[in-house]
C-alpha cells in the first residue's frame, strides 16, 4: 500500500514503468491514459493480451493507492504520489 514517502523501488519494474509514464504525462499537463494508450507508449503491440495485462497491473496499483481511475478505464497518479526523487 502506498503511503507518504514510500519509494518506488518497493515496486517491480513493470509497476515502476507504469508510474513513470503517468508521471511524465502529469509533468507535461496531460490527462489520464487508457491501458491501450499505455501499451503503445511502451512500444508493445496493442493486442488484447498485452492491454489486459497492463489493465490488471494498473488496477492493482489503484487498489494499493498508487494510481487513481477517476474515469472508467483511464488511469492517472493518485493524489500525493510523486515521481522518483520526489518530483511531481
C-alpha positions in Angstrom: 0.0 0.0 0.0 1.2 3.5 -0.9 2.0 5.9 1.9 3.7 9.3 2.1 7.5 8.9 1.5 7.3 5.3 0.2 9.9 4.9 -2.6 9.0 3.4 -6.0 11.8 0.9 -5.5 9.4 -1.2 -3.5 7.6 -1.9 -6.7 8.5 -4.3 -9.5 10.0 -2.8 -12.7 6.7 -3.2 -14.6 4.8 -1.2 -12.0 7.6 1.4 -12.0 7.3 1.8 -15.8 3.5 2.5 -15.5 4.2 5.1 -12.8 6.9 6.7 -14.9 4.8 7.2 -18.0 2.0 8.6 -15.9 4.4 10.9 -14.0 5.7 12.2 -17.4 2.2 12.9 -18.5 1.4 14.7 -15.3 4.5 16.8 -15.6 3.5 17.8 -19.2 0.0 18.7 -18.1 -1.6 15.8 -20.0 -4.5 13.8 -18.8 -5.0 10.2 -17.8 -4.1 7.2 -20.0 -6.1 4.2 -21.1 -4.3 0.8 -21.0 -4.4 0.7 -24.8 -2.5 4.0 -24.8 0.0 2.7 -22.2 0.6 -0.3 -24.4 1.5 1.9 -27.3 3.7 4.1 -25.1 5.7 1.1 -24.0 6.2 0.1 -27.7 4.0 -3.0 -27.3 1.5 -4.3 -29.9 -1.9 -3.2 -28.6 -3.3 -6.8 -28.7 -5.9 -7.8 -26.1 -3.4 -9.9 -24.1 -1.0 -7.0 -23.6 -3.7 -4.5 -22.9 -5.4 -6.7 -20.3 -2.1 -7.5 -18.6 -1.5 -3.7 -18.2 -5.1 -3.2 -17.1 -4.6 -5.8 -14.4 -1.4 -4.1 -13.2 -3.0 -0.7 -13.3 -6.0 -1.9 -11.3 -3.6 -3.4 -8.7 -1.9 0.0 -8.4 -5.3 1.7 -7.9 -6.2 -0.8 -5.2 -2.8 -0.1 -3.5 -3.2 3.7 -3.6 -0.5 4.5 -6.2 -2.9 5.3 -9.1 -6.4 6.7 -9.5 -9.1 5.9 -12.1 -11.3 8.9 -12.0 -12.8 8.0 -15.4 -13.6 4.3 -16.2 -10.6 2.7 -17.9 -8.3 5.8 -17.6 -5.5 5.9 -15.1 -3.5 8.7 -13.5 -1.3 9.2 -10.5 -3.2 9.1 -7.2 -3.1 12.4 -5.2 0.2 12.7 -3.3 2.1 10.2 -5.4 5.2 11.8 -6.8 7.9 10.8 -9.2 11.2 9.2 -8.3 13.2 11.5 -6.2 10.1 13.4 -5.1 9.4 15.1 -8.4 5.7 15.5 -9.0 
